[in-house]
Amino acid sequence: VQLQASGGGLVQTGGSLRLSCSVSRSISGFNFMGWYRQAPGKQRELVATINSGSTNYRDSVKGRFTISGDNVKNTIYLEMNDLKPEDTAVYYCHIWSHTENYWGQGTLVTVSS
């Protein structure tokens, strides 16, 4: 299974980006889908997950980020608004079930102050 993340880039503080993660097969069979990020010199951290329509977010992005999935396009999205410099990181999509888990290659988001 291949995951192709895209949509990263350079944006100013307060700006918006929409990340996409295209999956090479149906995502409907996976229990969880999520986005993680890793800032320079820091550990990878969970940003948001979606499971059967139920979403969860880390506190620092609540109200600013929205995760969603499209079972027709087999794509996972992360809508990011009101971006802050501390959101700067490489963002990775991740899908997993009880027997499988797959990672995308990462897309860089840089927020300038």
NUDRENTI-927778 format. One record per atom (N, C-alpha, C): residue number from 0; atom name; y, x, z. Coordinates in pm, 1 decimal. Layout:
NUDRENTI-927778
+------+------+----------+----------+----------+
| finu | guza |       c2 |       c1 |       c3 |
+------+------+----------+----------+----------+
|  NUM |   CA |        Y |        X |        Z |
...
+------+------+----------+----------+----------+
***
This chain:
NUDRENTI-927778
+------+------+----------+----------+----------+
| finu | guza |       c2 |       c1 |       c3 |
+------+------+----------+----------+----------+
|    0 |    N |   -118.2 |     85.1 |      0.0 |
|    0 |   CA |      0.0 |      0.0 |      0.0 |
|    0 |    C |    123.8 |     89.1 |      0.0 |
|    1 |    N |    215.5 |     60.4 |    -89.2 |
|    1 |   CA |    339.1 |    138.6 |    -99.8 |
|    1 |    C |    457.0 |     56.3 |    -52.4 |
|    2 |    N |    544.4 |    119.6 |     26.1 |
|    2 |   CA |    667.5 |     56.6 |     70.0 |
|    2 |    C |    784.4 |    137.7 |     15.9 |
|    3 |    N |    874.8 |     72.7 |    -55.2 |
|    3 |   CA |    989.3 |    140.0 |   -113.8 |
|    3 |    C |   1117.0 |     85.0 |    -51.7 |
|    4 |    N |   1179.8 |    167.3 |     31.8 |
|    4 |   CA |   1304.6 |    126.1 |     96.5 |
|    4 |    C |   1423.4 |    167.5 |     11.7 |
|    5 |    N |   1525.8 |     84.1 |     12.6 |
|    5 |   CA |   1647.2 |    112.7 |    -63.2 |
|    5 |    C |   1764.8 |     42.5 |      1.7 |
|    6 |    N |   1885.8 |     74.5 |    -45.9 |
|    6 |   CA |   2004.6 |      5.8 |      2.4 |
|    6 |    C |   2092.0 |     86.9 |     95.4 |
|    7 |    N |   2045.9 |    203.4 |    136.1 |
|    7 |   CA |   2127.5 |    286.4 |    221.9 |
|    7 |    C |   2246.4 |    344.7 |    147.1 |
|    8 |    N |   2336.1 |    406.0 |    223.8 |
|    8 |   CA |   2452.8 |    466.2 |    162.8 |
|    8 |    C |   2557.3 |    500.6 |    265.3 |
|    9 |    N |   2674.3 |    534.2 |    216.1 |
|    9 |   CA |   2788.2 |    569.5 |    300.9 |
|    9 |    C |   2882.1 |    449.3 |    309.8 |
|   10 |    N |   2917.4 |    413.3 |    432.4 |
|   10 |   CA |   3004.8 |    298.8 |    453.8 |
|   10 |    C |   3099.0 |    330.4 |    568.7 |
|   11 |    N |   3215.2 |    269.1 |    567.0 |
|   11 |   CA |   3309.9 |    289.1 |    675.4 |
|   11 |    C |   3276.7 |    199.6 |    794.6 |
|   12 |    N |   3325.5 |    236.6 |    908.6 |
|   12 |   CA |   3309.6 |    154.9 |   1029.1 |
|   12 |    C |   3355.6 |     12.5 |   1000.5 |
|   13 |    N |   3272.5 |    -82.1 |   1043.0 |
|   13 |   CA |   3302.5 |   -222.5 |   1018.8 |
|   13 |    C |   3245.7 |   -276.9 |    889.3 |
|   14 |    N |   3191.6 |   -191.3 |    807.9 |
|   14 |   CA |   3135.8 |   -232.1 |    679.8 |
|   14 |    C |   2996.4 |   -290.1 |    691.8 |
|   15 |    N |   2940.0 |   -323.3 |    576.8 |
|   15 |   CA |   2809.7 |   -388.5 |    572.7 |
|   15 |    C |   2719.7 |   -322.1 |    468.9 |
|   16 |    N |   2591.1 |   -329.3 |    495.0 |
|   16 |   CA |   2489.6 |   -286.3 |    400.0 |
|   16 |    C |   2369.8 |   -379.5 |    412.4 |
|   17 |    N |   2295.1 |   -389.8 |    303.7 |
|   17 |   CA |   2170.5 |   -464.8 |    305.7 |
|   17 |    C |   2057.4 |   -373.9 |    260.4 |
|   18 |    N |   1966.6 |   -347.5 |    351.3 |
|   18 |   CA |   1850.3 |   -266.6 |    318.4 |
|   18 |    C |   1737.6 |   -356.3 |    268.0 |
|   19 |    N |   1663.3 |   -304.6 |    172.8 |
|   19 |   CA |   1547.7 |   -376.1 |    119.2 |
|   19 |    C |   1425.3 |   -287.1 |    128.7 |
|   20 |    N |   1312.0 |   -347.0 |    149.0 |
|   20 |   CA |   1184.9 |   -274.3 |    152.7 |
|   20 |    C |   1086.3 |   -352.9 |     67.2 |
|   21 |    N |   1058.8 |   -300.6 |    -49.3 |
|   21 |   CA |    967.7 |   -365.8 |   -141.8 |
|   21 |    C |    825.5 |   -318.7 |   -114.9 |
|   22 |    N |    734.7 |   -412.7 |    -96.7 |
|   22 |   CA |    596.3 |   -382.3 |    -62.7 |
|   22 |    C |    508.0 |   -409.9 |   -184.3 |
|   23 |    N |    410.4 |   -322.1 |   -206.8 |
|   23 |   CA |    330.9 |   -329.4 |   -329.5 |
|   23 |    C |    223.5 |   -436.9 |   -328.5 |
|   24 |    N |    206.0 |   -503.7 |   -215.9 |
|   24 |   CA |    113.7 |   -617.0 |   -214.7 |
|   24 |    C |    166.9 |   -724.1 |   -120.8 |
|   25 |    N |     99.7 |   -835.0 |   -114.9 |
|   25 |   CA |    146.8 |   -947.1 |    -35.4 |
|   25 |    C |    171.0 |   -908.1 |    109.9 |
|   26 |    N |    284.1 |   -952.2 |    162.0 |
|   26 |   CA |    316.0 |   -924.2 |    301.7 |
|   26 |    C |    272.1 |  -1037.4 |    393.9 |
|   27 |    N |    222.1 |  -1144.0 |    335.2 |
|   27 |   CA |    189.2 |  -1260.0 |    418.3 |
|   27 |    C |     74.1 |  -1233.6 |    513.6 |
|   28 |    N |     -7.0 |  -1132.1 |    486.2 |
|   28 |   CA |   -120.6 |  -1104.4 |    571.8 |
|   28 |    C |    -90.8 |  -1011.7 |    687.4 |
|   29 |    N |     29.2 |   -964.2 |    696.5 |
|   29 |   CA |     64.5 |   -871.4 |    802.8 |
|   29 |    C |    124.5 |   -946.8 |    921.0 |
|   30 |    N |     85.3 |   -903.9 |   1040.0 |
|   30 |   CA |    131.2 |   -971.8 |   1160.8 |
|   30 |    C |    277.8 |   -942.5 |   1190.4 |
|   31 |    N |    317.0 |   -818.1 |   1168.7 |
|   31 |   CA |    451.5 |   -776.5 |   1204.6 |
|   31 |    C |    514.1 |   -695.6 |   1092.4 |
|   32 |    N |    643.3 |   -713.1 |   1077.1 |
|   32 |   CA |    722.3 |   -631.1 |    986.5 |
|   32 |    C |    846.1 |   -588.3 |   1062.2 |
|   33 |    N |    889.2 |   -466.4 |   1038.2 |
|   33 |   CA |   1002.9 |   -420.2 |   1114.5 |
|   33 |    C |   1078.8 |   -308.1 |   1048.7 |
|   34 |    N |   1193.1 |   -279.2 |   1107.6 |
|   34 |   CA |   1275.8 |   -165.7 |   1067.6 |
|   34 |    C |   1294.7 |    -74.2 |   1188.9 |
|   35 |    N |   1281.1 |     54.0 |   1164.5 |
|   35 |   CA |   1306.6 |    156.5 |   1264.0 |
|   35 |    C |   1418.0 |    245.8 |   1209.8 |
|   36 |    N |   1472.8 |    328.2 |   1296.9 |
|   36 |   CA |   1569.4 |    426.7 |   1251.1 |
|   36 |    C |   1555.3 |    554.3 |   1332.8 |
|   37 |    N |   1597.0 |    662.7 |   1269.9 |
|   37 |   CA |   1593.9 |    792.1 |   1337.4 |
|   37 |    C |   1721.6 |    866.5 |   1305.1 |
|   38 |    N |   1799.8 |    887.7 |   1408.3 |
|   38 |   CA |   1923.5 |    963.4 |   1394.8 |
|   38 |    C |   1893.2 |   1112.2 |   1410.2 |
|   39 |    N |   1978.7 |   1198.2 |   1357.2 |
|   39 |   CA |   1955.6 |   1342.6 |   1368.3 |
|   39 |    C |   1937.4 |   1386.1 |   1513.9 |
|   40 |    N |   1831.2 |   1457.8 |   1539.9 |
|   40 |   CA |   1806.1 |   1509.2 |   1673.4 |
|   40 |    C |   1754.6 |   1408.2 |   1773.2 |
|   41 |    N |   1725.5 |   1287.8 |   1726.5 |
|   41 |   CA |   1678.2 |   1183.1 |   1817.2 |
|   41 |    C |   1542.7 |   1130.6 |   1773.4 |
|   42 |    N |   1478.7 |   1060.8 |   1865.1 |
|   42 |   CA |   1349.9 |   1000.7 |   1834.1 |
|   42 |    C |   1368.7 |    874.4 |   1750.8 |
|   43 |    N |   1265.3 |    842.3 |   1676.9 |
|   43 |   CA |   1267.5 |    717.9 |   1600.2 |
|   43 |    C |   1268.2 |    600.3 |   1697.1 |
|   44 |    N |   1348.3 |    499.6 |   1667.1 |
|   44 |   CA |   1359.0 |    383.5 |   1754.3 |
|   44 |    C |   1346.3 |    254.2 |   1675.1 |
|   45 |    N |   1293.2 |    155.5 |   1742.2 |
|   45 |   CA |   1275.5 |     25.0 |   1679.8 |
|   45 |    C |   1409.9 |    -47.2 |   1673.2 |
|   46 |    N |   1440.2 |   -101.7 |   1556.3 |
|   46 |   CA |   1565.7 |   -173.3 |   1537.3 |
|   46 |    C |   1543.1 |   -324.3 |   1540.9 |
|   47 |    N |   1444.6 |   -370.6 |   1463.1 |
|   47 |   CA |   1423.1 |   -515.1 |   1453.4 |
|   47 |    C |   1281.8 |   -541.3 |   1404.3 |
|   48 |    N |   1227.1 |   -654.2 |   1447.6 |
|   48 |   CA |   1096.2 |   -697.6 |   1399.8 |
|   48 |    C |   1100.2 |   -845.4 |   1364.2 |
|   49 |    N |   1006.7 |   -882.1 |   1276.7 |
|   49 |   CA |    988.8 |  -1022.0 |   1242.9 |
|   49 |    C |    839.9 |  -1050.7 |   1239.7 |
|   50 |    N |    803.5 |  -1162.3 |   1304.0 |
|   50 |   CA |    663.2 |  -1199.8 |   1315.5 |
|   50 |    C |    653.8 |  -1350.6 |   1303.3 |
|   51 |    N |    599.8 |  -1396.7 |   1192.1 |
|   51 |   CA |    586.3 |  -1540.9 |   1167.0 |
|   51 |    C |    718.7 |  -1612.8 |   1188.5 |
|   52 |    N |    825.3 |  -1550.7 |   1143.2 |
|   52 |   CA |    956.7 |  -1611.9 |   1152.8 |
|   52 |    C |   1031.7 |  -1583.6 |   1280.8 |
|   53 |    N |    962.8 |  -1531.6 |   1379.7 |
|   53 |   CA |   1027.0 |  -1497.9 |   1506.5 |
|   53 |    C |   1081.7 |  -1356.0 |   1498.3 |
|   54 |    N |   1207.5 |  -1337.7 |   1537.3 |
|   54 |   CA |   1271.8 |  -1207.7 |   1525.5 |
|   54 |    C |   1308.7 |  -1149.4 |   1661.0 |
|   55 |    N |   1311.8 |  -1017.1 |   1664.6 |
|   55 |   CA |   1355.6 |   -946.5 |   1784.7 |
|   55 |    C |   1440.3 |   -827.4 |   1742.9 |
|   56 |    N |   1539.3 |   -794.2 |   1825.2 |
|   56 |   CA |   1632.6 |   -687.1 |   1793.6 |
|   56 |    C |   1656.4 |   -600.4 |   1916.0 |
|   57 |    N |   1685.0 |   -473.4 |   1890.7 |
|   57 |   CA |   1729.9 |   -391.5 |   2003.0 |
|   57 |    C |   1869.2 |   -438.2 |   2041.1 |
|   58 |    N |   1904.6 |   -420.0 |   2166.4 |
|   58 |   CA |   2029.0 |   -477.6 |   2217.9 |
|   58 |    C |   2151.7 |   -431.4 |   2139.3 |
|   59 |    N |   2152.6 |   -307.2 |   2098.2 |
|   59 |   CA |   2273.2 |   -252.1 |   2036.2 |
|   59 |    C |   2303.5 |   -310.6 |   1898.1 |
|   60 |    N |   2208.4 |   -381.1 |   1837.4 |
|   60 |   CA |   2233.4 |   -438.3 |   1704.3 |
|   60 |    C |   2234.4 |   -590.3 |   1706.0 |
|   61 |    N |   2206.8 |   -649.2 |   1819.8 |
|   61 |   CA |   2205.0 |   -795.6 |   1827.4 |
|   61 |    C |   2340.6 |   -853.1 |   1787.0 |
|   62 |    N |   2335.4 |   -955.9 |   1705.7 |
|   62 |   CA |   2458.0 |  -1018.4 |   1657.8 |
|   62 |    C |   2518.1 |   -951.0 |   1536.5 |
|   63 |    N |   2468.6 |   -832.2 |   1501.1 |
|   63 |   CA |   2521.4 |   -760.1 |   1385.4 |
|   63 |    C |   2417.9 |   -745.6 |   1273.5 |
|   64 |    N |   2291.9 |   -731.4 |   1310.4 |
|   64 |   CA |   2184.6 |   -709.3 |   1212.8 |
|   64 |    C |   2096.8 |   -833.8 |   1205.4 |
|   65 |    N |   2042.3 |   -857.5 |   1085.0 |
|   65 |   CA |   1949.8 |   -968.1 |   1065.4 |
|   65 |    C |   1832.2 |   -921.6 |    980.9 |
|   66 |    N |   1711.8 |   -940.3 |   1033.0 |
|   66 |   CA |   1590.7 |   -905.7 |    958.8 |
|   66 |    C |   1533.3 |  -1032.2 |    897.1 |
|   67 |    N |   1480.0 |  -1018.1 |    776.8 |
|   67 |   CA |   1416.5 |  -1132.2 |    711.4 |
|   67 |    C |   1309.2 |  -1081.9 |    616.5 |
|   68 |    N |   1221.7 |  -1173.4 |    578.0 |
|   68 |   CA |   1116.0 |  -1138.2 |    484.5 |
|   68 |    C |   1104.0 |  -1242.9 |    376.1 |
|   69 |    N |   1070.5 |  -1199.2 |    256.2 |
|   69 |   CA |   1052.8 |  -1289.7 |    142.4 |
|   69 |    C |    909.4 |  -1274.1 |     95.0 |
|   70 |    N |    826.1 |  -1373.6 |    123.2 |
|   70 |   CA |    684.0 |  -1365.7 |     88.0 |
|   70 |    C |    659.2 |  -1377.8 |    -62.4 |
|   71 |    N |    756.2 |  -1428.9 |   -136.2 |
|   71 |   CA |    741.2 |  -1439.4 |   -281.9 |
|   71 |    C |    769.6 |  -1304.1 |   -346.7 |
|   72 |    N |    876.5 |  -1240.2 |   -301.7 |
|   72 |   CA |    913.7 |  -1109.4 |   -355.8 |
|   72 |    C |    845.1 |   -994.6 |   -283.2 |
|   73 |    N |    771.2 |  -1025.3 |   -176.1 |
|   73 |   CA |    706.0 |   -920.9 |    -95.6 |
|   73 |    C |    805.6 |   -814.0 |    -53.8 |
|   74 |    N |    915.0 |   -859.7 |     -0.7 |
|   74 |   CA |   1024.0 |   -770.4 |     36.7 |
|   74 |    C |   1074.3 |   -805.4 |    176.2 |
|   75 |    N |   1108.9 |   -700.9 |    249.5 |
|   75 |   CA |   1167.2 |   -715.8 |    382.8 |
|   75 |    C |   1312.0 |   -669.5 |    373.8 |
|   76 |    N |   1399.4 |   -741.4 |    441.0 |
|   76 |   CA |   1541.3 |   -708.2 |    434.7 |
|   76 |    C |   1595.9 |   -679.2 |    574.5 |
|   77 |    N |   1701.5 |   -599.5 |    577.4 |
|   77 |   CA |   1778.7 |   -580.4 |    699.4 |
|   77 |    C |   1925.5 |   -588.6 |    659.5 |
|   78 |    N |   1986.6 |   -698.9 |    696.3 |
|   78 |   CA |   2128.6 |   -717.9 |    671.6 |
|   78 |    C |   2204.4 |   -657.4 |    788.9 |
|   79 |    N |   2294.9 |   -565.0 |    760.6 |
|   79 |   CA |   2366.2 |   -494.4 |    866.7 |
|   79 |    C |   2515.9 |   -515.7 |    848.6 |
|   80 |    N |   2576.7 |   -575.3 |    948.6 |
|   80 |   CA |   2719.8 |   -602.6 |    946.3 |
|   80 |    C |   2789.0 |   -530.5 |   1061.5 |
|   81 |    N |   2921.5 |   -517.2 |   1049.8 |
|   81 |   CA |   3000.3 |   -452.0 |   1153.8 |
|   81 |    C |   2938.6 |   -318.6 |   1193.8 |
|   82 |    N |   2910.5 |   -237.4 |   1096.2 |
|   82 |   CA |   2843.0 |   -110.1 |   1121.7 |
|   82 |    C |   2931.0 |    -15.5 |   1201.1 |
|   83 |    N |   2866.7 |     62.9 |   1285.2 |
|   83 |   CA |   2933.0 |    158.3 |   1372.8 |
|   83 |    C |   2879.3 |    298.4 |   1345.1 |
|   84 |    N |   2954.9 |    401.3 |   1379.1 |
|   84 |   CA |   2905.8 |    538.2 |   1355.7 |
|   84 |    C |   2770.7 |    564.1 |   1422.1 |
|   85 |    N |   2745.5 |    502.2 |   1535.0 |
|   85 |   CA |   2616.7 |    521.3 |   1604.0 |
|   85 |    C |   2499.3 |    456.4 |   1531.7 |
|   86 |    N |   2526.4 |    380.3 |   1426.7 |
|   86 |   CA |   2418.9 |    325.3 |   1344.2 |
|   86 |    C |   2371.7 |    425.0 |   1238.5 |
|   87 |    N |   2441.0 |    536.8 |   1227.7 |
|   87 |   CA |   2402.2 |    639.0 |   1131.2 |
|   87 |    C |   2261.9 |    690.2 |   1159.9 |
|   88 |    N |   2175.3 |    681.7 |   1059.8 |
|   88 |   CA |   2035.9 |    721.8 |   1077.1 |
|   88 |    C |   1961.8 |    703.1 |    944.8 |
|   89 |    N |   1840.9 |    755.1 |    942.2 |
|   89 |   CA |   1747.9 |    719.4 |    835.2 |
|   89 |    C |   1672.1 |    595.8 |    881.3 |
|   90 |    N |   1670.8 |    494.0 |    799.8 |
|   90 |   CA |   1606.3 |    368.3 |    833.0 |
|   90 |    C |   1473.0 |    357.4 |    759.8 |
|   91 |    N |   1369.9 |    319.6 |    836.4 |
|   91 |   CA |   1234.3 |    309.0 |    783.5 |
|   91 |    C |   1182.4 |    166.8 |    800.5 |
|   92 |    N |   1116.8 |    116.1 |    698.2 |
|   92 |   CA |   1048.9 |    -11.1 |    713.9 |
|   92 |    C |    902.3 |     14.7 |    750.2 |
|   93 |    N |    846.8 |    -80.4 |    819.5 |
|   93 |   CA |    711.7 |    -65.0 |    872.4 |
|   93 |    C |    645.2 |   -201.0 |    873.8 |
|   94 |    N |    523.8 |   -207.1 |    825.3 |
|   94 |   CA |    446.1 |   -330.4 |    834.3 |
|   94 |    C |    312.9 |   -297.8 |    898.3 |
|   95 |    N |    263.3 |   -388.3 |    979.5 |
|   95 |   CA |    136.1 |   -359.9 |   1045.6 |
|   95 |    C |     60.6 |   -487.4 |   1081.4 |
|   96 |    N |    -68.4 |   -469.0 |   1093.4 |
|   96 |   CA |   -156.3 |   -575.4 |   1138.5 |
|   96 |    C |   -251.8 |   -511.5 |   1239.1 |
|   97 |    N |   -351.8 |   -582.7 |   1275.8 |
|   97 |   CA |   -447.6 |   -528.2 |   1373.3 |
|   97 |    C |   -527.7 |   -413.0 |   1314.8 |
|   98 |    N |   -535.8 |   -405.8 |   1180.6 |
|   98 |   CA |   -620.9 |   -304.0 |   1119.4 |
|   98 |    C |   -546.1 |   -209.3 |   1026.0 |
|   99 |    N |   -423.3 |   -238.7 |    994.8 |
|   99 |   CA |   -349.1 |   -155.9 |    900.6 |
|   99 |    C |   -206.7 |   -135.0 |    948.5 |
|  100 |    N |   -147.8 |    -23.6 |    908.8 |
|  100 |   CA |     -4.0 |     -9.7 |    923.9 |
|  100 |    C |     48.5 |     88.5 |    820.6 |
|  101 |    N |    165.8 |     58.6 |    767.9 |
|  101 |   CA |    224.2 |    135.8 |    659.1 |
|  101 |    C |    373.9 |    156.0 |    682.4 |
|  102 |    N |    421.0 |    272.2 |    636.8 |
|  102 |   CA |    562.2 |    308.7 |    650.1 |
|  102 |    C |    624.6 |    330.5 |    513.4 |
|  103 |    N |    751.4 |    297.2 |    504.3 |
|  103 |   CA |    828.8 |    333.0 |    388.0 |
|  103 |    C |    883.7 |    473.8 |    403.9 |
|  104 |    N |    947.8 |    523.5 |    300.8 |
|  104 |   CA |    991.3 |    662.9 |    299.0 |
|  104 |    C |   1125.5 |    684.2 |    367.0 |
|  105 |    N |   1198.2 |    579.8 |    397.2 |
|  105 |   CA |   1326.3 |    595.0 |    464.2 |
|  105 |    C |   1443.0 |    589.4 |    368.5 |
|  106 |    N |   1552.4 |    533.8 |    416.5 |
|  106 |   CA |   1676.5 |    529.4 |    340.1 |
|  106 |    C |   1790.5 |    563.1 |    436.4 |
|  107 |    N |   1878.8 |    650.6 |    393.0 |
|  107 |   CA |   1982.4 |    704.0 |    481.4 |
|  107 |    C |   2104.1 |    612.2 |    484.1 |
|  108 |    N |   2145.2 |    580.7 |    604.6 |
|  108 |   CA |   2267.8 |    504.1 |    627.6 |
|  108 |    C |   2365.3 |    593.8 |    702.6 |
|  109 |    N |   2483.4 |    611.0 |    647.0 |
|  109 |   CA |   2586.3 |    693.0 |    710.3 |
|  109 |    C |   2711.5 |    608.4 |    728.5 |
|  110 |    N |   2756.4 |    599.0 |    852.9 |
|  110 |   CA |   2875.0 |    519.4 |    883.6 |
|  110 |    C |   2985.6 |    614.3 |    926.7 |
|  111 |    N |   3092.0 |    616.5 |    851.9 |
|  111 |   CA |   3203.7 |    706.2 |    882.8 |
|  111 |    C |   3304.2 |    636.4 |    973.6 |
|  112 |    N |   3366.1 |    716.6 |   1058.8 |
|  112 |   CA |   3462.1 |    660.5 |   1154.6 |
|  112 |    C |   3602.5 |    660.5 |   1097.0 |
+------+------+----------+----------+----------+
***
